Amino acid sequence: MVLEVTAKDAEGKELYKSDKTWFEIGVDLDRDMRYGAWQIKEIIDLTLPPLETQRETYLIHFDTDTEEVELEVKLWYYISGGKGDVVYSVVRKLEFDN
């Protein structure tokens, strides 16, 4: 899964972009085993339980003359390799008083 965060100004110029990638436990991005079975169990025991929410916080600094920013967040699920689908997307417009 990939969480992608993008901020653009009123003209569409990209001001900020970040992403965070999670991959299947025990398998790397090339689908090769990374851990043995006992290591995977230990990792699972220490990870976020199913149906729980994980929150991410991003601290973004904009120039003082920025009046408006459009934030777009997408959560991608990659079934295999480059084939991904957006499972969640939200766009918010922020307006600043100068």
Buried (B, 14 or more C-beta within 10 A) or exposed (E): EBBBBBBBBEEEEEBBEEEEEEEEEBEEEEEEEBBEEEEBEEEEEEEEEEEEEEEEEEEEEBEEEBEEBBBBBBBBEBEEEEEBEEEEEEEEEEEEEE
